[in-house]
Amino acid sequence: PNLRDGKNDTFIIENLDLTQWVLEIFDRNGDRIYQSENYQNDWTGENQIGDVFYYFLHRKNGKYQFKGWLQVIR
């Protein structure tokens, strides 16, 4: 199968003002594997094995925070 078929190839969070959000992604051991100060819906999980990852998304002003998980399938 084509893993780069244009479907779900990046972690996209819809309806965000992309210049105001910080995204951090952690592996199952709690190690931060990614951080972006101005997330642009561009994390592909490149160089990561297929696994479950946890994310923490928050506004730069600290007003809103979201957390959850995502799965990368290789």
PQR file of N, CA, C, O and H, with PARSE charges and radii, in Angstrom:
ATOM      1  N   PRO A   1       0.827  -1.201   0.000 -0.5600 1.5000
ATOM      2  CA  PRO A   1       0.000   0.000   0.000  0.2800 2.0000
ATOM      3  C   PRO A   1       0.863   1.254   0.000  0.5500 1.7000
ATOM      4  O   PRO A   1       1.990   1.250   0.497 -0.5500 1.4000
ATOM      5  N   ASN A   2       0.327   2.304  -0.554 -0.4000 1.5000
ATOM      6  CA  ASN A   2       1.015   3.587  -0.613 -0.0000 2.0000
ATOM      7  C   ASN A   2       0.767   4.343   0.686  0.5500 1.7000
ATOM      8  O   ASN A   2      -0.340   4.831   0.913 -0.5500 1.4000
ATOM      9  H   ASN A   2      -0.588   2.306  -0.958  0.4000 1.0000
ATOM     10  N   LEU A   3       1.783   4.448   1.543 -0.4000 1.5000
ATOM     11  CA  LEU A   3       1.617   5.128   2.821 -0.0000 2.0000
ATOM     12  C   LEU A   3       1.609   6.641   2.666  0.5500 1.7000
ATOM     13  O   LEU A   3       1.207   7.350   3.588 -0.5500 1.4000
ATOM     14  H   LEU A   3       2.682   4.052   1.358  0.4000 1.0000
ATOM     15  N   ARG A   4       2.037   7.137   1.542 -0.4000 1.5000
ATOM     16  CA  ARG A   4       2.009   8.584   1.279 -0.0000 2.0000
ATOM     17  C   ARG A   4       0.986   8.857   0.175  0.5500 1.7000
ATOM     18  O   ARG A   4       1.311   9.395  -0.883 -0.5500 1.4000
ATOM     19  H   ARG A   4       2.364   6.560   0.794  0.4000 1.0000
ATOM     20  N   ASP A   5      -0.237   8.476   0.451 -0.4000 1.5000
ATOM     21  CA  ASP A   5      -1.304   8.617  -0.533 -0.0000 2.0000
ATOM     22  C   ASP A   5      -2.049   9.940  -0.418  0.5500 1.7000
ATOM     23  O   ASP A   5      -3.053  10.148  -1.101 -0.5500 1.4000
ATOM     24  H   ASP A   5      -0.501   8.040   1.311  0.4000 1.0000
ATOM     25  N   GLY A   6      -1.562  10.846   0.449 -0.4000 1.5000
ATOM     26  CA  GLY A   6      -2.223  12.126   0.611 -0.0000 2.0000
ATOM     27  C   GLY A   6      -3.344  12.112   1.619  0.5500 1.7000
ATOM     28  O   GLY A   6      -3.996  13.133   1.835 -0.5500 1.4000
ATOM     29  H   GLY A   6      -0.747  10.677   1.003  0.4000 1.0000
ATOM     30  N   LYS A   7      -3.579  10.982   2.235 -0.4000 1.5000
ATOM     31  CA  LYS A   7      -4.637  10.855   3.236 -0.0000 2.0000
ATOM     32  C   LYS A   7      -3.992  10.616   4.598  0.5500 1.7000
ATOM     33  O   LYS A   7      -3.296   9.620   4.796 -0.5500 1.4000
ATOM     34  H   LYS A   7      -3.050  10.152   2.059  0.4000 1.0000
ATOM     35  N   ASN A   8      -4.223  11.517   5.518 -0.4000 1.5000
ATOM     36  CA  ASN A   8      -3.702  11.389   6.881 -0.0000 2.0000
ATOM     37  C   ASN A   8      -2.182  11.307   6.943  0.5500 1.7000
ATOM     38  O   ASN A   8      -1.635  10.651   7.829 -0.5500 1.4000
ATOM     39  H   ASN A   8      -4.789  12.326   5.357  0.4000 1.0000
ATOM     40  N   ASP A   9      -1.498  11.961   6.017 -0.4000 1.5000
ATOM     41  CA  ASP A   9      -0.033  11.943   6.016 -0.0000 2.0000
ATOM     42  C   ASP A   9       0.566  12.927   7.014  0.5500 1.7000
ATOM     43  O   ASP A   9       1.731  12.799   7.389 -0.5500 1.4000
ATOM     44  H   ASP A   9      -1.943  12.494   5.297  0.4000 1.0000
ATOM     45  N   THR A  10      -0.212  13.896   7.442 -0.4000 1.5000
ATOM     46  CA  THR A  10       0.246  14.852   8.441 -0.0000 2.0000
ATOM     47  C   THR A  10      -0.794  14.961   9.545  0.5500 1.7000
ATOM     48  O   THR A  10      -1.966  14.645   9.342 -0.5500 1.4000
ATOM     49  H   THR A  10      -1.159  14.001   7.138  0.4000 1.0000
ATOM     50  N   PHE A  11      -0.356  15.409  10.707 -0.4000 1.5000
ATOM     51  CA  PHE A  11      -1.251  15.624  11.844 -0.0000 2.0000
ATOM     52  C   PHE A  11      -1.876  17.004  11.663  0.5500 1.7000
ATOM     53  O   PHE A  11      -1.242  18.027  11.922 -0.5500 1.4000
ATOM     54  H   PHE A  11       0.597  15.666  10.871  0.4000 1.0000
ATOM     55  N   ILE A  12      -3.126  17.013  11.216 -0.4000 1.5000
ATOM     56  CA  ILE A  12      -3.821  18.260  10.929 -0.0000 2.0000
ATOM     57  C   ILE A  12      -4.852  18.527  12.014  0.5500 1.7000
ATOM     58  O   ILE A  12      -5.680  17.675  12.339 -0.5500 1.4000
ATOM     59  H   ILE A  12      -3.641  16.182  11.005  0.4000 1.0000
ATOM     60  N   ILE A  13      -4.780  19.721  12.561 -0.4000 1.5000
ATOM     61  CA  ILE A  13      -5.747  20.173  13.553 -0.0000 2.0000
ATOM     62  C   ILE A  13      -6.523  21.303  12.879  0.5500 1.7000
ATOM     63  O   ILE A  13      -5.980  22.380  12.636 -0.5500 1.4000
ATOM     64  H   ILE A  13      -4.108  20.413  12.298  0.4000 1.0000
ATOM     65  N   GLU A  14      -7.763  21.054  12.589 -0.4000 1.5000
ATOM     66  CA  GLU A  14      -8.554  22.009  11.823 -0.0000 2.0000
ATOM     67  C   GLU A  14      -9.018  23.188  12.665  0.5500 1.7000
ATOM     68  O   GLU A  14      -9.129  23.105  13.888 -0.5500 1.4000
ATOM     69  H   GLU A  14      -8.205  20.179  12.786  0.4000 1.0000
ATOM     70  N   ASN A  15      -9.282  24.285  11.971 -0.4000 1.5000
ATOM     71  CA  ASN A  15      -9.865  25.494  12.550 -0.0000 2.0000
ATOM     72  C   ASN A  15      -8.993  26.176  13.599  0.5500 1.7000
ATOM     73  O   ASN A  15      -9.507  26.727  14.573 -0.5500 1.4000
ATOM     74  H   ASN A  15      -9.192  24.352  10.978  0.4000 1.0000
ATOM     75  N   LEU A  16      -7.690  26.142  13.404 -0.4000 1.5000
ATOM     76  CA  LEU A  16      -6.784  26.830  14.323 -0.0000 2.0000
ATOM     77  C   LEU A  16      -6.198  28.056  13.657  0.5500 1.7000
ATOM     78  O   LEU A  16      -5.940  28.060  12.454 -0.5500 1.4000
ATOM     79  H   LEU A  16      -7.273  25.695  12.613  0.4000 1.0000
ATOM     80  N   ASP A  17      -5.988  29.096  14.445 -0.4000 1.5000
ATOM     81  CA  ASP A  17      -5.157  30.207  14.006 -0.0000 2.0000
ATOM     82  C   ASP A  17      -3.730  29.697  14.158  0.5500 1.7000
ATOM     83  O   ASP A  17      -3.206  29.651  15.271 -0.5500 1.4000
ATOM     84  H   ASP A  17      -6.198  29.093  15.422  0.4000 1.0000
ATOM     85  N   LEU A  18      -3.110  29.323  13.076 -0.4000 1.5000
ATOM     86  CA  LEU A  18      -1.866  28.558  13.118 -0.0000 2.0000
ATOM     87  C   LEU A  18      -0.683  29.301  13.723  0.5500 1.7000
ATOM     88  O   LEU A  18       0.337  28.673  14.006 -0.5500 1.4000
ATOM     89  H   LEU A  18      -3.535  29.361  12.172  0.4000 1.0000
ATOM     90  N   THR A  19      -0.772  30.583  13.928 -0.4000 1.5000
ATOM     91  CA  THR A  19       0.370  31.300  14.487 -0.0000 2.0000
ATOM     92  C   THR A  19       0.314  31.419  15.996  0.5500 1.7000
ATOM     93  O   THR A  19       1.240  31.958  16.602 -0.5500 1.4000
ATOM     94  H   THR A  19      -1.601  31.093  13.698  0.4000 1.0000
ATOM     95  N   GLN A  20      -0.725  30.940  16.605 -0.4000 1.5000
ATOM     96  CA  GLN A  20      -0.913  31.155  18.039 -0.0000 2.0000
ATOM     97  C   GLN A  20      -0.811  29.892  18.881  0.5500 1.7000
ATOM     98  O   GLN A  20      -1.045  29.948  20.088 -0.5500 1.4000
ATOM     99  H   GLN A  20      -1.477  30.502  16.113  0.4000 1.0000
ATOM    100  N   TRP A  21      -0.469  28.758  18.287 -0.4000 1.5000
ATOM    101  CA  TRP A  21      -0.496  27.489  19.002 -0.0000 2.0000
ATOM    102  C   TRP A  21       0.873  26.834  19.082  0.5500 1.7000
ATOM    103  O   TRP A  21       1.657  26.878  18.134 -0.5500 1.4000
ATOM    104  H   TRP A  21      -0.278  28.712  17.306  0.4000 1.0000
ATOM    105  N   VAL A  22       1.142  26.230  20.222 -0.4000 1.5000
ATOM    106  CA  VAL A  22       2.356  25.445  20.442 -0.0000 2.0000
ATOM    107  C   VAL A  22       1.938  23.983  20.498  0.5500 1.7000
ATOM    108  O   VAL A  22       1.003  23.630  21.216 -0.5500 1.4000
ATOM    109  H   VAL A  22       0.505  26.195  20.992  0.4000 1.0000
ATOM    110  N   LEU A  23       2.622  23.134  19.746 -0.4000 1.5000
ATOM    111  CA  LEU A  23       2.339  21.697  19.746 -0.0000 2.0000
ATOM    112  C   LEU A  23       3.568  20.956  20.227  0.5500 1.7000
ATOM    113  O   LEU A  23       4.681  21.192  19.755 -0.5500 1.4000
ATOM    114  H   LEU A  23       3.382  23.420  19.162  0.4000 1.0000
ATOM    115  N   GLU A  24       3.351  20.049  21.178 -0.4000 1.5000
ATOM    116  CA  GLU A  24       4.404  19.143  21.636 -0.0000 2.0000
ATOM    117  C   GLU A  24       3.876  17.728  21.468  0.5500 1.7000
ATOM    118  O   GLU A  24       2.716  17.450  21.772 -0.5500 1.4000
ATOM    119  H   GLU A  24       2.448  19.857  21.562  0.4000 1.0000
ATOM    120  N   ILE A  25       4.733  16.833  20.983 -0.4000 1.5000
ATOM    121  CA  ILE A  25       4.371  15.431  20.819 -0.0000 2.0000
ATOM    122  C   ILE A  25       5.364  14.590  21.595  0.5500 1.7000
ATOM    123  O   ILE A  25       6.573  14.815  21.540 -0.5500 1.4000
ATOM    124  H   ILE A  25       5.676  17.059  20.736  0.4000 1.0000
ATOM    125  N   PHE A  26       4.830  13.612  22.324 -0.4000 1.5000
ATOM    126  CA  PHE A  26       5.625  12.758  23.203 -0.0000 2.0000
ATOM    127  C   PHE A  26       5.444  11.295  22.814  0.5500 1.7000
ATOM    128  O   PHE A  26       4.375  10.889  22.358 -0.5500 1.4000
ATOM    129  H   PHE A  26       3.848  13.430  22.369  0.4000 1.0000
ATOM    130  N   ASP A  27       6.499  10.511  22.999 -0.4000 1.5000
ATOM    131  CA  ASP A  27       6.378   9.068  22.770 -0.0000 2.0000
ATOM    132  C   ASP A  27       5.821   8.406  24.030  0.5500 1.7000
ATOM    133  O   ASP A  27       5.559   9.073  25.031 -0.5500 1.4000
ATOM    134  H   ASP A  27       7.368  10.840  23.369  0.4000 1.0000
ATOM    135  N   ARG A  28       5.649   7.110  23.965 -0.4000 1.5000
ATOM    136  CA  ARG A  28       5.028   6.386  25.083 -0.0000 2.0000
ATOM    137  C   ARG A  28       5.880   6.404  26.352  0.5500 1.7000
ATOM    138  O   ARG A  28       5.375   6.100  27.433 -0.5500 1.4000
ATOM    139  H   ARG A  28       5.862   6.569  23.152  0.4000 1.0000
ATOM    140  N   ASN A  29       7.160   6.755  26.239 -0.4000 1.5000
ATOM    141  CA  ASN A  29       8.030   6.864  27.408 -0.0000 2.0000
ATOM    142  C   ASN A  29       8.000   8.258  28.021  0.5500 1.7000
ATOM    143  O   ASN A  29       8.643   8.506  29.041 -0.5500 1.4000
ATOM    144  H   ASN A  29       7.570   7.002  25.361  0.4000 1.0000
ATOM    145  N   GLY A  30       7.253   9.166  27.398 -0.4000 1.5000
ATOM    146  CA  GLY A  30       7.179  10.527  27.909 -0.0000 2.0000
ATOM    147  C   GLY A  30       8.263  11.447  27.382  0.5500 1.7000
ATOM    148  O   GLY A  30       8.387  12.586  27.831 -0.5500 1.4000
ATOM    149  H   GLY A  30       6.731   8.964  26.569  0.4000 1.0000
ATOM    150  N   ASP A  31       9.046  10.961  26.432 -0.4000 1.5000
ATOM    151  CA  ASP A  31      10.095  11.788  25.832 -0.0000 2.0000
ATOM    152  C   ASP A  31       9.493  12.664  24.742  0.5500 1.7000
ATOM    153  O   ASP A  31       8.776  12.171  23.870 -0.5500 1.4000
ATOM    154  H   ASP A  31       8.944  10.035  26.067  0.4000 1.0000
ATOM    155  N   ARG A  32       9.779  13.946  24.789 -0.4000 1.5000
ATOM    156  CA  ARG A  32       9.277  14.845  23.745 -0.0000 2.0000
ATOM    157  C   ARG A  32      10.045  14.587  22.462  0.5500 1.7000
ATOM    158  O   ARG A  32      11.273  14.670  22.435 -0.5500 1.4000
ATOM    159  H   ARG A  32      10.361  14.346  25.497  0.4000 1.0000
ATOM    160  N   ILE A  33       9.321  14.275  21.404 -0.4000 1.5000
ATOM    161  CA  ILE A  33       9.952  13.982  20.116 -0.0000 2.0000
ATOM    162  C   ILE A  33       9.734  15.092  19.100  0.5500 1.7000
ATOM    163  O   ILE A  33      10.357  15.097  18.038 -0.5500 1.4000
ATOM    164  H   ILE A  33       8.323  14.208  21.425  0.4000 1.0000
ATOM    165  N   TYR A  34       8.848  16.035  19.424 -0.4000 1.5000
ATOM    166  CA  TYR A  34       8.555  17.123  18.496 -0.0000 2.0000
ATOM    167  C   TYR A  34       8.036  18.319  19.274  0.5500 1.7000
ATOM    168  O   TYR A  34       7.317  18.167  20.262 -0.5500 1.4000
ATOM    169  H   TYR A  34       8.342  16.030  20.286  0.4000 1.0000
ATOM    170  N   GLN A  35       8.411  19.516  18.817 -0.4000 1.5000
ATOM    171  CA  GLN A  35       7.859  20.740  19.385 -0.0000 2.0000
ATOM    172  C   GLN A  35       7.841  21.799  18.301  0.5500 1.7000
ATOM    173  O   GLN A  35       8.796  21.936  17.537 -0.5500 1.4000
ATOM    174  H   GLN A  35       8.995  19.638  18.015  0.4000 1.0000
ATOM    175  N   SER A  36       6.754  22.544  18.239 -0.4000 1.5000
ATOM    176  CA  SER A  36       6.640  23.652  17.309 -0.0000 2.0000
ATOM    177  C   SER A  36       5.998  24.824  18.030  0.5500 1.7000
ATOM    178  O   SER A  36       4.951  24.675  18.660 -0.5500 1.4000
ATOM    179  H   SER A  36       5.977  22.433  18.859  0.4000 1.0000
ATOM    180  N   GLU A  37       6.617  25.975  17.939 -0.4000 1.5000
ATOM    181  CA  GLU A  37       6.093  27.186  18.574 -0.0000 2.0000
ATOM    182  C   GLU A  37       4.953  27.806  17.770  0.5500 1.7000
ATOM    183  O   GLU A  37       4.138  28.543  18.325 -0.5500 1.4000
ATOM    184  H   GLU A  37       7.467  26.096  17.427  0.4000 1.0000
ATOM    185  N   ASN A  38       4.888  27.523  16.495 -0.4000 1.5000
ATOM    186  CA  ASN A  38       3.831  28.016  15.600 -0.0000 2.0000
ATOM    187  C   ASN A  38       3.415  26.866  14.702  0.5500 1.7000
ATOM    188  O   ASN A  38       3.776  26.829  13.526 -0.5500 1.4000
ATOM    189  H   ASN A  38       5.551  26.925  16.044  0.4000 1.0000
ATOM    190  N   TYR A  39       2.660  25.931  15.251 -0.4000 1.5000
ATOM    191  CA  TYR A  39       2.342  24.718  14.501 -0.0000 2.0000
ATOM    192  C   TYR A  39       1.602  25.034  13.211  0.5500 1.7000
ATOM    193  O   TYR A  39       0.631  25.791  13.208 -0.5500 1.4000
ATOM    194  H   TYR A  39       2.367  25.961  16.207  0.4000 1.0000
ATOM    195  N   GLN A  40       2.072  24.447  12.116 -0.4000 1.5000
ATOM    196  CA  GLN A  40       1.532  24.707  10.782 -0.0000 2.0000
ATOM    197  C   GLN A  40       0.896  23.469  10.151  0.5500 1.7000
ATOM    198  O   GLN A  40       0.865  23.351   8.926 -0.5500 1.4000
ATOM    199  H   GLN A  40       2.860  23.832  12.119  0.4000 1.0000
ATOM    200  N   ASN A  41       0.392  22.551  10.966 -0.4000 1.5000
ATOM    201  CA  ASN A  41      -0.226  21.314  10.459 -0.0000 2.0000
ATOM    202  C   ASN A  41       0.734  20.537   9.561  0.5500 1.7000
ATOM    203  O   ASN A  41       0.351  20.075   8.486 -0.5500 1.4000
ATOM    204  H   ASN A  41       0.418  22.647  11.961  0.4000 1.0000
ATOM    205  N   ASP A  42       1.980  20.397  10.006 -0.4000 1.5000
ATOM    206  CA  ASP A  42       2.988  19.793   9.146 -0.0000 2.0000
ATOM    207  C   ASP A  42       3.746  18.617   9.768  0.5500 1.7000
ATOM    208  O   ASP A  42       4.725  18.151   9.186 -0.5500 1.4000
ATOM    209  H   ASP A  42       2.291  20.773  10.879  0.4000 1.0000
ATOM    210  N   TRP A  43       3.321  18.131  10.931 -0.4000 1.5000
ATOM    211  CA  TRP A  43       4.043  16.993  11.518 -0.0000 2.0000
ATOM    212  C   TRP A  43       3.643  15.717  10.797  0.5500 1.7000
ATOM    213  O   TRP A  43       2.459  15.401  10.684 -0.5500 1.4000
ATOM    214  H   TRP A  43       2.526  18.511  11.404  0.4000 1.0000
ATOM    215  N   THR A  44       4.646  14.981  10.306 -0.4000 1.5000
ATOM    216  CA  THR A  44       4.394  13.760   9.529 -0.0000 2.0000
ATOM    217  C   THR A  44       4.770  12.494  10.287  0.5500 1.7000
ATOM    218  O   THR A  44       4.515  11.387   9.812 -0.5500 1.4000
ATOM    219  H   THR A  44       5.608  15.238  10.398  0.4000 1.0000
ATOM    220  N   GLY A  45       5.368  12.647  11.452 -0.4000 1.5000
ATOM    221  CA  GLY A  45       5.838  11.469  12.167 -0.0000 2.0000
ATOM    222  C   GLY A  45       7.062  10.854  11.531  0.5500 1.7000
ATOM    223  O   GLY A  45       7.414   9.709  11.813 -0.5500 1.4000
ATOM    224  H   GLY A  45       5.574  13.546  11.838  0.4000 1.0000
ATOM    225  N   GLU A  46       7.707  11.619  10.671 -0.4000 1.5000
ATOM    226  CA  GLU A  46       8.895  11.127   9.976 -0.0000 2.0000
ATOM    227  C   GLU A  46       9.945  10.686  10.991  0.5500 1.7000
ATOM    228  O   GLU A  46      10.123  11.319  12.031 -0.5500 1.4000
ATOM    229  H   GLU A  46       7.421  12.549  10.442  0.4000 1.0000
ATOM    230  N   ASN A  47      10.630   9.604  10.679 -0.4000 1.5000
ATOM    231  CA  ASN A  47      11.667   9.009  11.527 -0.0000 2.0000
ATOM    232  C   ASN A  47      11.107   8.395  12.801  0.5500 1.7000
ATOM    233  O   ASN A  47      11.865   8.094  13.723 -0.5500 1.4000
ATOM    234  H   ASN A  47      10.486   9.090   9.833  0.4000 1.0000
ATOM    235  N   GLN A  48       9.797   8.206  12.871 -0.4000 1.5000
ATOM    236  CA  GLN A  48       9.190   7.542  14.019 -0.0000 2.0000
ATOM    237  C   GLN A  48       8.638   6.189  13.580  0.5500 1.7000
ATOM    238  O   GLN A  48       8.189   6.019  12.447 -0.5500 1.4000
ATOM    239  H   GLN A  48       9.181   8.451  12.122  0.4000 1.0000
ATOM    240  N   ILE A  49       8.682   5.246  14.492 -0.4000 1.5000
ATOM    241  CA  ILE A  49       8.091   3.944  14.207 -0.0000 2.0000
ATOM    242  C   ILE A  49       6.579   4.060  14.361  0.5500 1.7000
ATOM    243  O   ILE A  49       6.086   5.019  14.956 -0.5500 1.4000
ATOM    244  H   ILE A  49       9.047   5.384  15.412  0.4000 1.0000
ATOM    245  N   GLY A  50       5.854   3.105  13.839 -0.4000 1.5000
ATOM    246  CA  GLY A  50       4.415   3.080  14.056 -0.0000 2.0000
ATOM    247  C   GLY A  50       4.157   2.857  15.536  0.5500 1.7000
ATOM    248  O   GLY A  50       4.640   1.882  16.113 -0.5500 1.4000
ATOM    249  H   GLY A  50       6.254   2.326  13.356  0.4000 1.0000
ATOM    250  N   ASP A  51       3.407   3.744  16.147 -0.4000 1.5000
ATOM    251  CA  ASP A  51       3.175   3.659  17.584 -0.0000 2.0000
ATOM    252  C   ASP A  51       2.091   4.669  17.957  0.5500 1.7000
ATOM    253  O   ASP A  51       1.567   5.382  17.101 -0.5500 1.4000
ATOM    254  H   ASP A  51       3.015   4.535  15.679  0.4000 1.0000
ATOM    255  N   VAL A  52       1.772   4.715  19.221 -0.4000 1.5000
ATOM    256  CA  VAL A  52       0.848   5.709  19.755 -0.0000 2.0000
ATOM    257  C   VAL A  52       1.674   6.833  20.363  0.5500 1.7000
ATOM    258  O   VAL A  52       2.645   6.586  21.078 -0.5500 1.4000
ATOM    259  H   VAL A  52       2.197   4.136  19.916  0.4000 1.0000
ATOM    260  N   PHE A  53       1.284   8.058  20.075 -0.4000 1.5000
ATOM    261  CA  PHE A  53       1.964   9.244  20.573 -0.0000 2.0000
ATOM    262  C   PHE A  53       0.944  10.131  21.269  0.5500 1.7000
ATOM    263  O   PHE A  53      -0.252  10.071  20.984 -0.5500 1.4000
ATOM    264  H   PHE A  53       0.496   8.259  19.494  0.4000 1.0000
ATOM    265  N   TYR A  54       1.424  10.934  22.164 -0.4000 1.5000
ATOM    266  CA  TYR A  54       0.556  11.829  22.923 -0.0000 2.0000
ATOM    267  C   TYR A  54       0.910  13.261  22.568  0.5500 1.7000
ATOM    268  O   TYR A  54       2.081  13.600  22.399 -0.5500 1.4000
ATOM    269  H   TYR A  54       2.396  10.983  22.396  0.4000 1.0000
ATOM    270  N   TYR A  55      -0.114  14.098  22.455 -0.4000 1.5000
ATOM    271  CA  TYR A  55       0.157  15.492  22.103 -0.0000 2.0000
ATOM    272  C   TYR A  55      -0.398  16.437  23.156  0.5500 1.7000
ATOM    273  O   TYR A  55      -1.359  16.129  23.861 -0.5500 1.4000
ATOM    274  H   TYR A  55      -1.065  13.823  22.592  0.4000 1.0000
ATOM    275  N   PHE A  56       0.237  17.587  23.235 -0.4000 1.5000
ATOM    276  CA  PHE A  56      -0.182  18.674  24.105 -0.0000 2.0000
ATOM    277  C   PHE A  56      -0.180  19.926  23.241  0.5500 1.7000
ATOM    278  O   PHE A  56       0.869  20.356  22.761 -0.5500 1.4000
ATOM    279  H   PHE A  56       1.018  17.837  22.662  0.4000 1.0000
ATOM    280  N   LEU A  57      -1.345  20.501  23.048 -0.4000 1.5000
ATOM    281  CA  LEU A  57      -1.526  21.679  22.218 -0.0000 2.0000
ATOM    282  C   LEU A  57      -2.002  22.806  23.109  0.5500 1.7000
ATOM    283  O   LEU A  57      -2.982  22.655  23.838 -0.5500 1.4000
ATOM    284  H   LEU A  57      -2.197  20.151  23.438  0.4000 1.0000
ATOM    285  N   HIS A  58      -1.312  23.939  23.054 -0.4000 1.5000
ATOM    286  CA  HIS A  58      -1.736  25.039  23.903 -0.0000 2.0000
ATOM    287  C   HIS A  58      -1.473  26.376  23.231  0.5500 1.7000
ATOM    288  O   HIS A  58      -0.553  26.524  22.428 -0.5500 1.4000
ATOM    289  H   HIS A  58      -0.516  24.061  22.462  0.4000 1.0000
ATOM    290  N   ARG A  59      -2.311  27.347  23.584 -0.4000 1.5000
ATOM    291  CA  ARG A  59      -2.142  28.705  23.078 -0.0000 2.0000
ATOM    292  C   ARG A  59      -0.914  29.322  23.719  0.5500 1.7000
ATOM    293  O   ARG A  59      -0.569  28.996  24.855 -0.5500 1.4000
ATOM    294  H   ARG A  59      -3.059  27.227  24.237  0.4000 1.0000
ATOM    295  N   LYS A  60      -0.262  30.200  23.002 -0.4000 1.5000
ATOM    296  CA  LYS A  60       0.913  30.872  23.550 -0.0000 2.0000
ATOM    297  C   LYS A  60       0.573  31.686  24.782  0.5500 1.7000
ATOM    298  O   LYS A  60       1.408  31.838  25.674 -0.5500 1.4000
ATOM    299  H   LYS A  60      -0.542  30.465  22.079  0.4000 1.0000
ATOM    300  N   ASN A  61      -0.638  32.210  24.845 -0.4000 1.5000
ATOM    301  CA  ASN A  61      -1.039  33.000  26.011 -0.0000 2.0000
ATOM    302  C   ASN A  61      -1.501  32.121  27.179  0.5500 1.7000
ATOM    303  O   ASN A  61      -1.847  32.636  28.242 -0.5500 1.4000
ATOM    304  H   ASN A  61      -1.316  32.087  24.121  0.4000 1.0000
ATOM    305  N   GLY A  62      -1.506  30.803  26.985 -0.4000 1.5000
ATOM    306  CA  GLY A  62      -1.860  29.877  28.056 -0.0000 2.0000
ATOM    307  C   GLY A  62      -3.344  29.753  28.326  0.5500 1.7000
ATOM    308  O   GLY A  62      -3.745  29.059  29.261 -0.5500 1.4000
ATOM    309  H   GLY A  62      -1.225  30.385  26.121  0.4000 1.0000
ATOM    310  N   LYS A  63      -4.173  30.414  27.522 -0.4000 1.5000
ATOM    311  CA  LYS A  63      -5.604  30.428  27.791 -0.0000 2.0000
ATOM    312  C   LYS A  63      -6.283  29.093  27.506  0.5500 1.7000
ATOM    313  O   LYS A  63      -7.183  28.693  28.245 -0.5500 1.4000
ATOM    314  H   LYS A  63      -3.848  30.977  26.762  0.4000 1.0000
ATOM    315  N   TYR A  64      -5.871  28.400  26.455 -0.4000 1.5000
ATOM    316  CA  TYR A  64      -6.496  27.126  26.084 -0.0000 2.0000
ATOM    317  C   TYR A  64      -5.442  26.039  26.011  0.5500 1.7000
ATOM    318  O   TYR A  64      -4.311  26.275  25.584 -0.5500 1.4000
ATOM    319  H   TYR A  64      -5.140  28.724  25.855  0.4000 1.0000
ATOM    320  N   GLN A  65      -5.834  24.828  26.438 -0.4000 1.5000
ATOM    321  CA  GLN A  65      -4.946  23.672  26.385 -0.0000 2.0000
ATOM    322  C   GLN A  65      -5.760  22.451  25.970  0.5500 1.7000
ATOM    323  O   GLN A  65      -6.893  22.258  26.411 -0.5500 1.4000
ATOM    324  H   GLN A  65      -6.752  24.636  26.785  0.4000 1.0000
ATOM    325  N   PHE A  66      -5.155  21.636  25.114 -0.4000 1.5000
ATOM    326  CA  PHE A  66      -5.780  20.396  24.683 -0.0000 2.0000
ATOM    327  C   PHE A  66      -4.723  19.304  24.722  0.5500 1.7000
ATOM    328  O   PHE A  66      -3.545  19.556  24.467 -0.5500 1.4000
ATOM    329  H   PHE A  66      -4.235  21.793  24.756  0.4000 1.0000
ATOM    330  N   LYS A  67      -5.147  18.108  25.038 -0.4000 1.5000
ATOM    331  CA  LYS A  67      -4.224  16.974  24.986 -0.0000 2.0000
ATOM    332  C   LYS A  67      -4.992  15.756  24.509  0.5500 1.7000
ATOM    333  O   LYS A  67      -6.210  15.660  24.655 -0.5500 1.4000
ATOM    334  H   LYS A  67      -6.103  17.903  25.245  0.4000 1.0000
ATOM    335  N   GLY A  68      -4.246  14.839  23.941 -0.4000 1.5000
ATOM    336  CA  GLY A  68      -4.858  13.631  23.411 -0.0000 2.0000
ATOM    337  C   GLY A  68      -3.800  12.710  22.856  0.5500 1.7000
ATOM    338  O   GLY A  68      -2.614  12.855  23.152 -0.5500 1.4000
ATOM    339  H   GLY A  68      -3.256  14.917  23.823  0.4000 1.0000
ATOM    340  N   TRP A  69      -4.232  11.769  22.054 -0.4000 1.5000
ATOM    341  CA  TRP A  69      -3.291  10.820  21.483 -0.0000 2.0000
ATOM    342  C   TRP A  69      -3.540  10.699  19.989  0.5500 1.7000
ATOM    343  O   TRP A  69      -4.603  11.060  19.484 -0.5500 1.4000
ATOM    344  H   TRP A  69      -5.196  11.652  21.814  0.4000 1.0000
ATOM    345  N   LEU A  70      -2.535  10.184  19.295 -0.4000 1.5000
ATOM    346  CA  LEU A  70      -2.649   9.895  17.868 -0.0000 2.0000
ATOM    347  C   LEU A  70      -1.846   8.648  17.592  0.5500 1.7000
ATOM    348  O   LEU A  70      -0.912   8.320  18.323 -0.5500 1.4000
ATOM    349  H   LEU A  70      -1.671   9.890  19.705  0.4000 1.0000
ATOM    350  N   GLN A  71      -2.214   7.960  16.542 -0.4000 1.5000
ATOM    351  CA  GLN A  71      -1.518   6.728  16.183 -0.0000 2.0000
ATOM    352  C   GLN A  71      -0.874   6.877  14.827  0.5500 1.7000
ATOM    353  O   GLN A  71      -1.505   7.327  13.871 -0.5500 1.4000
ATOM    354  H   GLN A  71      -2.974   8.227  15.949  0.4000 1.0000
ATOM    355  N   VAL A  72       0.398   6.491  14.748 -0.4000 1.5000
ATOM    356  CA  VAL A  72       1.124   6.463  13.487 -0.0000 2.0000
ATOM    357  C   VAL A  72       1.192   5.002  13.049  0.5500 1.7000
ATOM    358  O   VAL A  72       1.656   4.138  13.793 -0.5500 1.4000
ATOM    359  H   VAL A  72       0.911   6.125  15.525  0.4000 1.0000
ATOM    360  N   ILE A  73       0.730   4.748  11.852 -0.4000 1.5000
ATOM    361  CA  ILE A  73       0.752   3.393  11.287 -0.0000 2.0000
ATOM    362  C   ILE A  73       1.726   3.381  10.134  0.5500 1.7000
ATOM    363  O   ILE A  73       1.625   4.193   9.214 -0.5500 1.4000
ATOM    364  H   ILE A  73       0.353   5.450  11.248  0.4000 1.0000
ATOM    365  N   ARG A  74       2.651   2.476  10.181 -0.4000 1.5000
ATOM    366  CA  ARG A  74       3.645   2.340   9.095 -0.0000 2.0000
ATOM    367  C   ARG A  74       3.382   1.087   8.322  0.5500 1.7000
ATOM    368  O   ARG A  74       4.101   0.786   7.370 -0.5500 1.4000
ATOM    369  H   ARG A  74       2.733   1.816  10.929  0.4000 1.0000
TER
END
